[in-house]
Amino acid sequence: VLAADAASIPEVCGDAAIYFNPHQAPSFTQALQRVMMANNEQKQAWRQRSLQHSQQWTWARAARALLQHMEV
């Protein structure tokens, strides 16, 4: 995952993303090159981290959180 290091995106993505500065085009290019030049072991580690992190963002969890806020 390539993501901008702005707003709440780092808060949501945590350590499961490679970040770039959205205000500097070369920053995106550098992040993309970093991914493309990584060895297979590093790519697999990023993939695993992303998959693990994504498990916390489910529709069921979002629904439970919404219901909790509505019950207050």
mmCIF file of the N, C-alpha and C atoms, coordinates in Angstrom:
data_MODEL
# 
_entry.id   MODEL 
# 
loop_
_atom_site.group_PDB 
_atom_site.id 
_atom_site.type_symbol 
_atom_site.label_atom_id 
_atom_site.label_alt_id 
_atom_site.label_comp_id 
_atom_site.label_asym_id 
_atom_site.label_entity_id 
_atom_site.label_seq_id 
_atom_site.pdbx_PDB_ins_code 
_atom_site.Cartn_x 
_atom_site.Cartn_y 
_atom_site.Cartn_z 
_atom_site.occupancy 
_atom_site.B_iso_or_equiv 
_atom_site.pdbx_formal_charge 
_atom_site.auth_seq_id 
_atom_site.auth_comp_id 
_atom_site.auth_asym_id 
_atom_site.auth_atom_id 
_atom_site.pdbx_PDB_model_num 
ATOM 1   N N  . VAL A 1 1  ? 0.849   -1.179  0.000  1.00 0.00 ? 1  VAL A N  1 
ATOM 2   C CA . VAL A 1 1  ? 0.000   0.000   0.000  1.00 0.00 ? 1  VAL A CA 1 
ATOM 3   C C  . VAL A 1 1  ? 0.888   1.233   0.000  1.00 0.00 ? 1  VAL A C  1 
ATOM 4   N N  . LEU A 1 2  ? 0.663   2.101   -0.983 1.00 0.00 ? 2  LEU A N  1 
ATOM 5   C CA . LEU A 1 2  ? 1.283   3.422   -0.997 1.00 0.00 ? 2  LEU A CA 1 
ATOM 6   C C  . LEU A 1 2  ? 0.219   4.393   -0.542 1.00 0.00 ? 2  LEU A C  1 
ATOM 7   N N  . ALA A 1 3  ? 0.546   5.238   0.435  1.00 0.00 ? 3  ALA A N  1 
ATOM 8   C CA . ALA A 1 3  ? -0.454  6.147   0.983  1.00 0.00 ? 3  ALA A CA 1 
ATOM 9   C C  . ALA A 1 3  ? 0.167   7.488   1.321  1.00 0.00 ? 3  ALA A C  1 
ATOM 10  N N  . ALA A 1 4  ? -0.642  8.520   1.214  1.00 0.00 ? 4  ALA A N  1 
ATOM 11  C CA . ALA A 1 4  ? -0.187  9.865   1.550  1.00 0.00 ? 4  ALA A CA 1 
ATOM 12  C C  . ALA A 1 4  ? -0.023  9.985   3.068  1.00 0.00 ? 4  ALA A C  1 
ATOM 13  N N  . ASP A 1 5  ? 0.997   10.698  3.485  1.00 0.00 ? 5  ASP A N  1 
ATOM 14  C CA . ASP A 1 5  ? 1.209   10.913  4.919  1.00 0.00 ? 5  ASP A CA 1 
ATOM 15  C C  . ASP A 1 5  ? 0.508   12.208  5.340  1.00 0.00 ? 5  ASP A C  1 
ATOM 16  N N  . ALA A 1 6  ? -0.786  12.250  5.099  1.00 0.00 ? 6  ALA A N  1 
ATOM 17  C CA . ALA A 1 6  ? -1.576  13.445  5.391  1.00 0.00 ? 6  ALA A CA 1 
ATOM 18  C C  . ALA A 1 6  ? -2.914  13.046  6.001  1.00 0.00 ? 6  ALA A C  1 
ATOM 19  N N  . ALA A 1 7  ? -3.541  14.021  6.627  1.00 0.00 ? 7  ALA A N  1 
ATOM 20  C CA . ALA A 1 7  ? -4.853  13.844  7.250  1.00 0.00 ? 7  ALA A CA 1 
ATOM 21  C C  . ALA A 1 7  ? -4.822  12.640  8.194  1.00 0.00 ? 7  ALA A C  1 
ATOM 22  N N  . SER A 1 8  ? -5.827  11.801  8.136  1.00 0.00 ? 8  SER A N  1 
ATOM 23  C CA . SER A 1 8  ? -5.895  10.651  9.052  1.00 0.00 ? 8  SER A CA 1 
ATOM 24  C C  . SER A 1 8  ? -5.374  9.371   8.418  1.00 0.00 ? 8  SER A C  1 
ATOM 25  N N  . ILE A 1 9  ? -4.817  9.463   7.241  1.00 0.00 ? 9  ILE A N  1 
ATOM 26  C CA . ILE A 1 9  ? -4.379  8.254   6.538  1.00 0.00 ? 9  ILE A CA 1 
ATOM 27  C C  . ILE A 1 9  ? -3.322  7.479   7.327  1.00 0.00 ? 9  ILE A C  1 
ATOM 28  N N  . PRO A 1 10 ? -2.274  8.124   7.863  1.00 0.00 ? 10 PRO A N  1 
ATOM 29  C CA . PRO A 1 10 ? -1.319  7.347   8.659  1.00 0.00 ? 10 PRO A CA 1 
ATOM 30  C C  . PRO A 1 10 ? -1.947  6.702   9.889  1.00 0.00 ? 10 PRO A C  1 
ATOM 31  N N  . GLU A 1 11 ? -2.932  7.361   10.458 1.00 0.00 ? 11 GLU A N  1 
ATOM 32  C CA . GLU A 1 11 ? -3.631  6.811   11.615 1.00 0.00 ? 11 GLU A CA 1 
ATOM 33  C C  . GLU A 1 11 ? -4.382  5.534   11.231 1.00 0.00 ? 11 GLU A C  1 
ATOM 34  N N  . VAL A 1 12 ? -4.953  5.524   10.057 1.00 0.00 ? 12 VAL A N  1 
ATOM 35  C CA . VAL A 1 12 ? -5.720  4.369   9.595  1.00 0.00 ? 12 VAL A CA 1 
ATOM 36  C C  . VAL A 1 12 ? -4.803  3.252   9.106  1.00 0.00 ? 12 VAL A C  1 
ATOM 37  N N  . CYS A 1 13 ? -3.774  3.609   8.348  1.00 0.00 ? 13 CYS A N  1 
ATOM 38  C CA . CYS A 1 13 ? -2.906  2.600   7.734  1.00 0.00 ? 13 CYS A CA 1 
ATOM 39  C C  . CYS A 1 13 ? -1.819  2.072   8.664  1.00 0.00 ? 13 CYS A C  1 
ATOM 40  N N  . GLY A 1 14 ? -1.452  2.851   9.672  1.00 0.00 ? 14 GLY A N  1 
ATOM 41  C CA . GLY A 1 14 ? -0.425  2.406   10.610 1.00 0.00 ? 14 GLY A CA 1 
ATOM 42  C C  . GLY A 1 14 ? 0.868   2.028   9.898  1.00 0.00 ? 14 GLY A C  1 
ATOM 43  N N  . ASP A 1 15 ? 1.449   0.907   10.292 1.00 0.00 ? 15 ASP A N  1 
ATOM 44  C CA . ASP A 1 15 ? 2.718   0.476   9.698  1.00 0.00 ? 15 ASP A CA 1 
ATOM 45  C C  . ASP A 1 15 ? 2.500   -0.415  8.480  1.00 0.00 ? 15 ASP A C  1 
ATOM 46  N N  . ALA A 1 16 ? 1.264   -0.424  7.974  1.00 0.00 ? 16 ALA A N  1 
ATOM 47  C CA . ALA A 1 16 ? 0.937   -1.296  6.840  1.00 0.00 ? 16 ALA A CA 1 
ATOM 48  C C  . ALA A 1 16 ? 1.016   -0.571  5.504  1.00 0.00 ? 16 ALA A C  1 
ATOM 49  N N  . ALA A 1 17 ? 1.660   0.592   5.469  1.00 0.00 ? 17 ALA A N  1 
ATOM 50  C CA . ALA A 1 17 ? 1.741   1.354   4.221  1.00 0.00 ? 17 ALA A CA 1 
ATOM 51  C C  . ALA A 1 17 ? 3.131   1.947   4.058  1.00 0.00 ? 17 ALA A C  1 
ATOM 52  N N  . ILE A 1 18 ? 3.456   2.231   2.821  1.00 0.00 ? 18 ILE A N  1 
ATOM 53  C CA . ILE A 1 18 ? 4.647   3.011   2.493  1.00 0.00 ? 18 ILE A CA 1 
ATOM 54  C C  . ILE A 1 18 ? 4.116   4.418   2.223  1.00 0.00 ? 18 ILE A C  1 
ATOM 55  N N  . TYR A 1 19 ? 4.609   5.385   2.956  1.00 0.00 ? 19 TYR A N  1 
ATOM 56  C CA . TYR A 1 19 ? 4.060   6.740   2.877  1.00 0.00 ? 19 TYR A CA 1 
ATOM 57  C C  . TYR A 1 19 ? 4.848   7.649   1.948  1.00 0.00 ? 19 TYR A C  1 
ATOM 58  N N  . PHE A 1 20 ? 4.119   8.620   1.389  1.00 0.00 ? 20 PHE A N  1 
ATOM 59  C CA . PHE A 1 20 ? 4.729   9.660   0.566  1.00 0.00 ? 20 PHE A CA 1 
ATOM 60  C C  . PHE A 1 20 ? 4.074   10.994  0.903  1.00 0.00 ? 20 PHE A C  1 
ATOM 61  N N  . ASN A 1 21 ? 4.767   12.070  0.622  1.00 0.00 ? 21 ASN A N  1 
ATOM 62  C CA . ASN A 1 21 ? 4.253   13.414  0.843  1.00 0.00 ? 21 ASN A CA 1 
ATOM 63  C C  . ASN A 1 21 ? 3.390   13.800  -0.352 1.00 0.00 ? 21 ASN A C  1 
ATOM 64  N N  . PRO A 1 22 ? 2.087   14.012  -0.162 1.00 0.00 ? 22 PRO A N  1 
ATOM 65  C CA . PRO A 1 22 ? 1.213   14.304  -1.297 1.00 0.00 ? 22 PRO A CA 1 
ATOM 66  C C  . PRO A 1 22 ? 1.459   15.677  -1.929 1.00 0.00 ? 22 PRO A C  1 
ATOM 67  N N  . HIS A 1 23 ? 2.253   16.491  -1.273 1.00 0.00 ? 23 HIS A N  1 
ATOM 68  C CA . HIS A 1 23 ? 2.544   17.830  -1.784 1.00 0.00 ? 23 HIS A CA 1 
ATOM 69  C C  . HIS A 1 23 ? 3.835   17.883  -2.596 1.00 0.00 ? 23 HIS A C  1 
ATOM 70  N N  . GLN A 1 24 ? 4.502   16.746  -2.691 1.00 0.00 ? 24 GLN A N  1 
ATOM 71  C CA . GLN A 1 24 ? 5.764   16.670  -3.426 1.00 0.00 ? 24 GLN A CA 1 
ATOM 72  C C  . GLN A 1 24 ? 5.731   15.449  -4.349 1.00 0.00 ? 24 GLN A C  1 
ATOM 73  N N  . ALA A 1 25 ? 5.534   15.698  -5.630 1.00 0.00 ? 25 ALA A N  1 
ATOM 74  C CA . ALA A 1 25 ? 5.433   14.605  -6.603 1.00 0.00 ? 25 ALA A CA 1 
ATOM 75  C C  . ALA A 1 25 ? 6.611   13.630  -6.540 1.00 0.00 ? 25 ALA A C  1 
ATOM 76  N N  . PRO A 1 26 ? 7.849   14.117  -6.374 1.00 0.00 ? 26 PRO A N  1 
ATOM 77  C CA . PRO A 1 26 ? 8.960   13.159  -6.311 1.00 0.00 ? 26 PRO A CA 1 
ATOM 78  C C  . PRO A 1 26 ? 8.848   12.181  -5.134 1.00 0.00 ? 26 PRO A C  1 
ATOM 79  N N  . SER A 1 27 ? 8.152   12.571  -4.103 1.00 0.00 ? 27 SER A N  1 
ATOM 80  C CA . SER A 1 27 ? 7.984   11.694  -2.952 1.00 0.00 ? 27 SER A CA 1 
ATOM 81  C C  . SER A 1 27 ? 7.207   10.437  -3.336 1.00 0.00 ? 27 SER A C  1 
ATOM 82  N N  . PHE A 1 28 ? 6.177   10.590  -4.164 1.00 0.00 ? 28 PHE A N  1 
ATOM 83  C CA . PHE A 1 28 ? 5.414   9.427   -4.631 1.00 0.00 ? 28 PHE A CA 1 
ATOM 84  C C  . PHE A 1 28 ? 6.298   8.530   -5.492 1.00 0.00 ? 28 PHE A C  1 
ATOM 85  N N  . THR A 1 29 ? 7.039   9.150   -6.384 1.00 0.00 ? 29 THR A N  1 
ATOM 86  C CA . THR A 1 29 ? 7.934   8.389   -7.263 1.00 0.00 ? 29 THR A CA 1 
ATOM 87  C C  . THR A 1 29 ? 8.938   7.597   -6.442 1.00 0.00 ? 29 THR A C  1 
ATOM 88  N N  . GLN A 1 30 ? 9.503   8.212   -5.418 1.00 0.00 ? 30 GLN A N  1 
ATOM 89  C CA . GLN A 1 30 ? 10.484  7.530   -4.563 1.00 0.00 ? 30 GLN A CA 1 
ATOM 90  C C  . GLN A 1 30 ? 9.842   6.358   -3.830 1.00 0.00 ? 30 GLN A C  1 
ATOM 91  N N  . ALA A 1 31 ? 8.623   6.543   -3.325 1.00 0.00 ? 31 ALA A N  1 
ATOM 92  C CA . ALA A 1 31 ? 7.941   5.450   -2.629 1.00 0.00 ? 31 ALA A CA 1 
ATOM 93  C C  . ALA A 1 31 ? 7.659   4.295   -3.584 1.00 0.00 ? 31 ALA A C  1 
ATOM 94  N N  . LEU A 1 32 ? 7.217   4.622   -4.791 1.00 0.00 ? 32 LEU A N  1 
ATOM 95  C CA . LEU A 1 32 ? 6.944   3.591   -5.782 1.00 0.00 ? 32 LEU A CA 1 
ATOM 96  C C  . LEU A 1 32 ? 8.219   2.852   -6.173 1.00 0.00 ? 32 LEU A C  1 
ATOM 97  N N  . GLN A 1 33 ? 9.308   3.573   -6.349 1.00 0.00 ? 33 GLN A N  1 
ATOM 98  C CA . GLN A 1 33 ? 10.592  2.941   -6.671 1.00 0.00 ? 33 GLN A CA 1 
ATOM 99  C C  . GLN A 1 33 ? 11.051  2.038   -5.527 1.00 0.00 ? 33 GLN A C  1 
ATOM 100 N N  . ARG A 1 34 ? 10.807  2.483   -4.306 1.00 0.00 ? 34 ARG A N  1 
ATOM 101 C CA . ARG A 1 34 ? 11.195  1.673   -3.145 1.00 0.00 ? 34 ARG A CA 1 
ATOM 102 C C  . ARG A 1 34 ? 10.498  0.313   -3.194 1.00 0.00 ? 34 ARG A C  1 
ATOM 103 N N  . VAL A 1 35 ? 9.223   0.329   -3.537 1.00 0.00 ? 35 VAL A N  1 
ATOM 104 C CA . VAL A 1 35 ? 8.473   -0.924  -3.620 1.00 0.00 ? 35 VAL A CA 1 
ATOM 105 C C  . VAL A 1 35 ? 8.962   -1.767  -4.791 1.00 0.00 ? 35 VAL A C  1 
ATOM 106 N N  . MET A 1 36 ? 9.148   -1.134  -5.927 1.00 0.00 ? 36 MET A N  1 
ATOM 107 C CA . MET A 1 36 ? 9.562   -1.870  -7.117 1.00 0.00 ? 36 MET A CA 1 
ATOM 108 C C  . MET A 1 36 ? 10.964  -2.472  -6.976 1.00 0.00 ? 36 MET A C  1 
ATOM 109 N N  . MET A 1 37 ? 11.836  -1.821  -6.237 1.00 0.00 ? 37 MET A N  1 
ATOM 110 C CA . MET A 1 37 ? 13.211  -2.282  -6.094 1.00 0.00 ? 37 MET A CA 1 
ATOM 111 C C  . MET A 1 37 ? 13.403  -3.235  -4.914 1.00 0.00 ? 37 MET A C  1 
ATOM 112 N N  . ALA A 1 38 ? 12.378  -3.404  -4.090 1.00 0.00 ? 38 ALA A N  1 
ATOM 113 C CA . ALA A 1 38 ? 12.501  -4.269  -2.926 1.00 0.00 ? 38 ALA A CA 1 
ATOM 114 C C  . ALA A 1 38 ? 12.653  -5.722  -3.347 1.00 0.00 ? 38 ALA A C  1 
ATOM 115 N N  . ASN A 1 39 ? 13.329  -6.474  -2.513 1.00 0.00 ? 39 ASN A N  1 
ATOM 116 C CA . ASN A 1 39 ? 13.467  -7.900  -2.803 1.00 0.00 ? 39 ASN A CA 1 
ATOM 117 C C  . ASN A 1 39 ? 12.169  -8.626  -2.422 1.00 0.00 ? 39 ASN A C  1 
ATOM 118 N N  . ASN A 1 40 ? 12.051  -9.844  -2.847 1.00 0.00 ? 40 ASN A N  1 
ATOM 119 C CA . ASN A 1 40 ? 10.821  -10.612 -2.612 1.00 0.00 ? 40 ASN A CA 1 
ATOM 120 C C  . ASN A 1 40 ? 10.504  -10.786 -1.133 1.00 0.00 ? 40 ASN A C  1 
ATOM 121 N N  . GLU A 1 41 ? 11.538  -10.930 -0.317 1.00 0.00 ? 41 GLU A N  1 
ATOM 122 C CA . GLU A 1 41 ? 11.328  -11.089 1.122  1.00 0.00 ? 41 GLU A CA 1 
ATOM 123 C C  . GLU A 1 41 ? 10.675  -9.834  1.707  1.00 0.00 ? 41 GLU A C  1 
ATOM 124 N N  . GLN A 1 42 ? 11.164  -8.666  1.319  1.00 0.00 ? 42 GLN A N  1 
ATOM 125 C CA . GLN A 1 42 ? 10.603  -7.413  1.815  1.00 0.00 ? 42 GLN A CA 1 
ATOM 126 C C  . GLN A 1 42 ? 9.168   -7.226  1.307  1.00 0.00 ? 42 GLN A C  1 
ATOM 127 N N  . LYS A 1 43 ? 8.932   -7.542  0.042  1.00 0.00 ? 43 LYS A N  1 
ATOM 128 C CA . LYS A 1 43 ? 7.582   -7.423  -0.510 1.00 0.00 ? 43 LYS A CA 1 
ATOM 129 C C  . LYS A 1 43 ? 6.612   -8.338  0.234  1.00 0.00 ? 43 LYS A C  1 
ATOM 130 N N  . GLN A 1 44 ? 7.045   -9.537  0.538  1.00 0.00 ? 44 GLN A N  1 
ATOM 131 C CA . GLN A 1 44 ? 6.198   -10.479 1.271  1.00 0.00 ? 44 GLN A CA 1 
ATOM 132 C C  . GLN A 1 44 ? 5.917   -9.964  2.677  1.00 0.00 ? 44 GLN A C  1 
ATOM 133 N N  . ALA A 1 45 ? 6.905   -9.370  3.322  1.00 0.00 ? 45 ALA A N  1 
ATOM 134 C CA . ALA A 1 45 ? 6.713   -8.807  4.663  1.00 0.00 ? 45 ALA A CA 1 
ATOM 135 C C  . ALA A 1 45 ? 5.697   -7.671  4.622  1.00 0.00 ? 45 ALA A C  1 
ATOM 136 N N  . TRP A 1 46 ? 5.807   -6.791  3.632  1.00 0.00 ? 46 TRP A N  1 
ATOM 137 C CA . TRP A 1 46 ? 4.834   -5.701  3.490  1.00 0.00 ? 46 TRP A CA 1 
ATOM 138 C C  . TRP A 1 46 ? 3.436   -6.261  3.246  1.00 0.00 ? 46 TRP A C  1 
ATOM 139 N N  . ARG A 1 47 ? 3.368   -7.273  2.399  1.00 0.00 ? 47 ARG A N  1 
ATOM 140 C CA . ARG A 1 47 ? 2.072   -7.884  2.084  1.00 0.00 ? 47 ARG A CA 1 
ATOM 141 C C  . ARG A 1 47 ? 1.437   -8.464  3.341  1.00 0.00 ? 47 ARG A C  1 
ATOM 142 N N  . GLN A 1 48 ? 2.195   -9.206  4.110  1.00 0.00 ? 48 GLN A N  1 
ATOM 143 C CA . GLN A 1 48 ? 1.675   -9.813  5.339  1.00 0.00 ? 48 GLN A CA 1 
ATOM 144 C C  . GLN A 1 48 ? 1.210   -8.744  6.322  1.00 0.00 ? 48 GLN A C  1 
ATOM 145 N N  . ARG A 1 49 ? 2.018   -7.708  6.483  1.00 0.00 ? 49 ARG A N  1 
ATOM 146 C CA . ARG A 1 49 ? 1.671   -6.623  7.411  1.00 0.00 ? 49 ARG A CA 1 
ATOM 147 C C  . ARG A 1 49 ? 0.371   -5.950  6.968  1.00 0.00 ? 49 ARG A C  1 
ATOM 148 N N  . SER A 1 50 ? 0.230   -5.722  5.668  1.00 0.00 ? 50 SER A N  1 
ATOM 149 C CA . SER A 1 50 ? -0.985  -5.095  5.143  1.00 0.00 ? 50 SER A CA 1 
ATOM 150 C C  . SER A 1 50 ? -2.207  -5.982  5.362  1.00 0.00 ? 50 SER A C  1 
ATOM 151 N N  . LEU A 1 51 ? -2.065  -7.269  5.089  1.00 0.00 ? 51 LEU A N  1 
ATOM 152 C CA . LEU A 1 51 ? -3.183  -8.190  5.285  1.00 0.00 ? 51 LEU A CA 1 
ATOM 153 C C  . LEU A 1 51 ? -3.596  -8.276  6.749  1.00 0.00 ? 51 LEU A C  1 
ATOM 154 N N  . GLN A 1 52 ? -2.618  -8.349  7.632  1.00 0.00 ? 52 GLN A N  1 
ATOM 155 C CA . GLN A 1 52 ? -2.914  -8.401  9.065  1.00 0.00 ? 52 GLN A CA 1 
ATOM 156 C C  . GLN A 1 52 ? -3.612  -7.123  9.513  1.00 0.00 ? 52 GLN A C  1 
ATOM 157 N N  . HIS A 1 53 ? -3.097  -5.992  9.076  1.00 0.00 ? 53 HIS A N  1 
ATOM 158 C CA . HIS A 1 53 ? -3.675  -4.705  9.474  1.00 0.00 ? 53 HIS A CA 1 
ATOM 159 C C  . HIS A 1 53 ? -5.098  -4.559  8.947  1.00 0.00 ? 53 HIS A C  1 
ATOM 160 N N  . SER A 1 54 ? -5.351  -5.055  7.759  1.00 0.00 ? 54 SER A N  1 
ATOM 161 C CA . SER A 1 54 ? -6.676  -4.902  7.151  1.00 0.00 ? 54 SER A CA 1 
ATOM 162 C C  . SER A 1 54 ? -7.751  -5.686  7.899  1.00 0.00 ? 54 SER A C  1 
ATOM 163 N N  . GLN A 1 55 ? -7.362  -6.666  8.690  1.00 0.00 ? 55 GLN A N  1 
ATOM 164 C CA . GLN A 1 55 ? -8.331  -7.477  9.416  1.00 0.00 ? 55 GLN A CA 1 
ATOM 165 C C  . GLN A 1 55 ? -9.126  -6.649  10.426 1.00 0.00 ? 55 GLN A C  1 
ATOM 166 N N  . GLN A 1 56 ? -8.585  -5.544  10.863 1.00 0.00 ? 56 GLN A N  1 
ATOM 167 C CA . GLN A 1 56 ? -9.308  -4.735  11.845 1.00 0.00 ? 56 GLN A CA 1 
ATOM 168 C C  . GLN A 1 56 ? -10.366 -3.843  11.196 1.00 0.00 ? 56 GLN A C  1 
ATOM 169 N N  . TRP A 1 57 ? -10.361 -3.746  9.878  1.00 0.00 ? 57 TRP A N  1 
ATOM 170 C CA . TRP A 1 57 ? -11.314 -2.883  9.167  1.00 0.00 ? 57 TRP A CA 1 
ATOM 171 C C  . TRP A 1 57 ? -12.355 -3.752  8.465  1.00 0.00 ? 57 TRP A C  1 
ATOM 172 N N  . THR A 1 58 ? -13.353 -4.173  9.216  1.00 0.00 ? 58 THR A N  1 
ATOM 173 C CA . THR A 1 58 ? -14.404 -5.020  8.648  1.00 0.00 ? 58 THR A CA 1 
ATOM 174 C C  . THR A 1 58 ? -15.751 -4.301  8.766  1.00 0.00 ? 58 THR A C  1 
ATOM 175 N N  . TRP A 1 59 ? -16.700 -4.727  7.936  1.00 0.00 ? 59 TRP A N  1 
ATOM 176 C CA . TRP A 1 59 ? -18.040 -4.148  8.009  1.00 0.00 ? 59 TRP A CA 1 
ATOM 177 C C  . TRP A 1 59 ? -18.678 -4.460  9.354  1.00 0.00 ? 59 TRP A C  1 
ATOM 178 N N  . ALA A 1 60 ? -18.462 -5.644  9.861  1.00 0.00 ? 60 ALA A N  1 
ATOM 179 C CA . ALA A 1 60 ? -19.054 -6.028  11.150 1.00 0.00 ? 60 ALA A CA 1 
ATOM 180 C C  . ALA A 1 60 ? -18.526 -5.134  12.271 1.00 0.00 ? 60 ALA A C  1 
ATOM 181 N N  . ARG A 1 61 ? -17.261 -4.891  12.266 1.00 0.00 ? 61 ARG A N  1 
ATOM 182 C CA . ARG A 1 61 ? -16.673 -4.031  13.300 1.00 0.00 ? 61 ARG A CA 1 
ATOM 183 C C  . ARG A 1 61 ? -17.194 -2.604  13.173 1.00 0.00 ? 61 ARG A C  1 
ATOM 184 N N  . ALA A 1 62 ? -17.298 -2.104  11.950 1.00 0.00 ? 62 ALA A N  1 
ATOM 185 C CA . ALA A 1 62 ? -17.821 -0.753  11.742 1.00 0.00 ? 62 ALA A CA 1 
ATOM 186 C C  . ALA A 1 62 ? -19.270 -0.660  12.227 1.00 0.00 ? 62 ALA A C  1 
ATOM 187 N N  . ALA A 1 63 ? -20.057 -1.687  11.951 1.00 0.00 ? 63 ALA A N  1 
ATOM 188 C CA . ALA A 1 63 ? -21.457 -1.693  12.385 1.00 0.00 ? 63 ALA A CA 1 
ATOM 189 C C  . ALA A 1 63 ? -21.556 -1.696  13.905 1.00 0.00 ? 63 ALA A C  1 
ATOM 190 N N  . ARG A 1 64 ? -20.725 -2.505  14.566 1.00 0.00 ? 64 ARG A N  1 
ATOM 191 C CA . ARG A 1 64 ? -20.730 -2.539  16.038 1.00 0.00 ? 64 ARG A CA 1 
ATOM 192 C C  . ARG A 1 64 ? -20.362 -1.178  16.610 1.00 0.00 ? 64 ARG A C  1 
ATOM 193 N N  . ALA A 1 65 ? -19.350 -0.537  16.046 1.00 0.00 ? 65 ALA A N  1 
ATOM 194 C CA . ALA A 1 65 ? -18.934 0.781   16.525 1.00 0.00 ? 65 ALA A CA 1 
ATOM 195 C C  . ALA A 1 65 ? -20.045 1.807   16.337 1.00 0.00 ? 65 ALA A C  1 
ATOM 196 N N  . LEU A 1 66 ? -20.719 1.774   15.201 1.00 0.00 ? 66 LEU A N  1 
ATOM 197 C CA . LEU A 1 66 ? -21.821 2.693   14.953 1.00 0.00 ? 66 LEU A CA 1 
ATOM 198 C C  . LEU A 1 66 ? -22.947 2.462   15.948 1.00 0.00 ? 66 LEU A C  1 
ATOM 199 N N  . LEU A 1 67 ? -23.300 1.203   16.189 1.00 0.00 ? 67 LEU A N  1 
ATOM 200 C CA . LEU A 1 67 ? -24.361 0.894   17.141 1.00 0.00 ? 67 LEU A CA 1 
ATOM 201 C C  . LEU A 1 67 ? -24.000 1.358   18.557 1.00 0.00 ? 67 LEU A C  1 
ATOM 202 N N  . GLN A 1 68 ? -22.746 1.197   18.929 1.00 0.00 ? 68 GLN A N  1 
ATOM 203 C CA . GLN A 1 68 ? -22.307 1.648   20.249 1.00 0.00 ? 68 GLN A CA 1 
ATOM 204 C C  . GLN A 1 68 ? -22.483 3.157   20.392 1.00 0.00 ? 68 GLN A C  1 
ATOM 205 N N  . HIS A 1 69 ? -22.146 3.893   19.362 1.00 0.00 ? 69 HIS A N  1 
ATOM 206 C CA . HIS A 1 69 ? -22.286 5.357   19.416 1.00 0.00 ? 69 HIS A CA 1 
ATOM 207 C C  . HIS A 1 69 ? -23.754 5.785   19.406 1.00 0.00 ? 69 HIS A C  1 
ATOM 208 N N  . MET A 1 70 ? -24.594 5.017   18.753 1.00 0.00 ? 70 MET A N  1 
ATOM 209 C CA . MET A 1 70 ? -26.017 5.343   18.703 1.00 0.00 ? 70 MET A CA 1 
ATOM 210 C C  . MET A 1 70 ? -26.700 5.043   20.017 1.00 0.00 ? 70 MET A C  1 
ATOM 211 N N  . GLU A 1 71 ? -26.178 4.087   20.783 1.00 0.00 ? 71 GLU A N  1 
ATOM 212 C CA . GLU A 1 71 ? -26.791 3.703   22.066 1.00 0.00 ? 71 GLU A CA 1 
ATOM 213 C C  . GLU A 1 71 ? -26.459 4.679   23.170 1.00 0.00 ? 71 GLU A C  1 
ATOM 214 N N  . VAL A 1 72 ? -25.445 5.481   22.985 1.00 0.00 ? 72 VAL A N  1 
ATOM 215 C CA . VAL A 1 72 ? -25.011 6.410   24.038 1.00 0.00 ? 72 VAL A CA 1 
ATOM 216 C C  . VAL A 1 72 ? -26.007 7.502   24.239 1.00 0.00 ? 72 VAL A C  1 
# 
